[in-house]
């Protein structure tokens, strides 16, 4: 079975459009959206886009703790859909969650100590796919395999592009999809999102350095 894992879209329609176009060629058997559809410039547009895809979806921390501006953008039916999402789903014996199976806020990075990873994921074995920290990794700790699919809309990879994962029979491969960055800059600046200017300057015009992002995330985790 071939499963596409699309995480951390962050209300970036052009990034999601590019990935979905690539999926037309990949023809996965299933798609899982891994949370954090909000905290971005176009929440009103992104939620219907996601709902129009035949997919399963989980709840991210940014969706649960949406800011007032974001809540005001959402159609009531879309807001209710977000509230109804589970924290995890299982597809082809792989568990998909935003950050951890029962909590969408914990931080796990490529360098989180093994003992902290085991403590976070408890007695789980097999493969768990997460997002939340916006950088791809594939870690094995004992009988546990933790895969971060990356971020479609806000990657911390030293590159401005969309990052996602494709799992074939539970084995992950990492993907990178370019999108129209100039359009993203222009459209984000046109939006009313309160964080638009900061996001353009720090995430679109200049890519987020992977190592610096991991270090900052680890300092927050500690």
N, C-alpha and C positions, 0 to 999 in steps of 0.2 A: 504494500500500500504506500502511496506517495502523498505526503501531507505537507502543505505549505504553512509555515508559522510566521505570521505578520504581527509584529509587536510595535508598540509605542509610535503610532501614526501621528499623534499630536496635531490633529486638525490641519494637516498639510495635504490638500486634495491633489496637488500636482505630483507629489511623491507617491501617493497611493495609486493614482492613475497609471504611473509608469510601471509600478510593480504588477498591478492587475493585468496590464498589457503583456508583460512577460509571462504571467501565469497562463495566458491564452495559449502560448506555445508549449508550456510545461505540462498543461492538462493534469493537475494534481487530482487525486481521488477525493481529497478533503482539504479545507482551509480552516485554520484556527486563527482568530484575532486575539492577541494576548493582552489587551487592555491599554489604557492611556490613549484614548481617542481624543480626549480634550487637552486643555492647556496648549493652545495653538491659535492661529489667526482665524480659522473658519470652522468653528464647531457646528454651526447651523447646516453647513454643506456636508461635513464629513460623516456625521452620524447616518443620514440617509444613504450615503454612498456605501457605507459598511453594511447597513441593513439590507441593501439590495443584493449583496453577494450571498450565495448559498454557502454558509459557513457557521461554525460554532464560535462563540465569543466568551471571554471572561472579563471580569471587572478589574480595572486598574485603580491605583490610588488617586490619580488625577481625575478620574471619572467620579469617584466617590466623594472627593473633597473639592468639587468644582467651585471656582470663584463666582461671585455674583454676576459678573459680566457674562460669563459662559452660560450660566443657568438662564439668563434672560434671552440668550440667542436660541435656545433649544425649543423646538416644537414640543408640546406636552407629551405627545406619544413617544417621541424620541427620548425624552427625559425619563419616562416610565420604563422604556426598554432598557436604558442604562441601569436603572435601579433594580431591574429584574435579573441582571446577569449573575452567574455563579462566580465563585473565586477560582474554581478549577474545572477542567473537563478532561476526560480520558479518551484518546483516539488511538486505536491500534496498539494498545498496551503502553502508550506513552502518556504521562501526565503533563498537562499544560496549565500553567498558572502565571500570574503576573510577576510575583516576587517569591512567594512561598504558598503552599497549598491552602493554608488557613489564614493568611495575612498578606495583603498586597503592598506592604511597606518595607519589609526588611531588605537590607543591602547585601548583595553577593556579587563580588567582582572576580576577575581573573586571578587575583592574588589573595583573596580571602583565605585565611588559614584553614587547613583541612578540618581541624576540630570544630571550627565555627560553622563550616558547611554542614558537617554531620549533626551538630546541635540544631541547626536551623531546620534540616529536613528529616530529622528524627529517624525512625525505623524504615524509611522508604528505601526500596531497592529499584533497580532498573533506571529508566531514563525520565528525567524531569526537564521540561523546557520552560525557561523563564525569560523575562525581559528586565524592565525597570531601570537597569543601570546602563543601557544604551550602547553596550559594546559586546561583540561576539566572543564567546569562548566555549570550550568543550572540556569539561573537567571530570575526572574519575576519582572518586574517593571510596575505596572499598568496593562494595557492590552497587554503589550509587553513581549515576552519570548525570551531571548538571550541565545543560546546554543553554547558553544565552543566545537567542535568535538575533539580537541586534535591534536597531531602531529604524523603522521606515521613514519617519519624519524628523528625527532629531538625533542623528548618529554622533557618537563620540569615538570616531575612528580615524581622526586626522584627515578627513575627506568629506566633502559635501555630496552625499549620495544616499540612497536607501539601502539598508542592510536587513536581510531576512534569512530564513533558513528553510531548507527543504529536507524532510525526513523520508527516506525510502526504506520501508520495513524497519523503521525505528532508528536507522543510521543517519545522522545529520550531515548535511553539507551546507556550507555557508555561501550566500549569494550577495552580490552587490549590483544594484540597478541605478544607473544615472537618471537624473531628472532635470528638467529645465530650471536651472538655478536662477537665471536672470528673471524669468517669469515669477519664480517664488519670491525673489526679493521685491519685485515691483508690486505683486499682489499683497504681500505681507505688509508693505508700507502703506498700501491703500486701506487696509483693514482698520477696524476700530479697536483691535486687541490692545489692551493697555501695555503689554510687553513687546509690542511689535518692533519698535526701534532697537531695543536691546537684543532681541532675537536675531534681527538682520545683521547687526554688527558683530555679534559673538558666535553665531551658528551658521550663517549663510555666506557672508562676505569673507569670513575667516573660519576655517574648519576647526572644530574642537580637537585639541591634542589628546590622543588616546591615553598616554601615560599620565598626563596631568589630570585628566578626568578620573582615572582609576585612583590616583593618589588622593584626590579630593573626596571621592566617594568613600574610600577606606577610612579617612579621617572622620567622616560623619558616622560610619558604622561603629568605629571604636568609641 
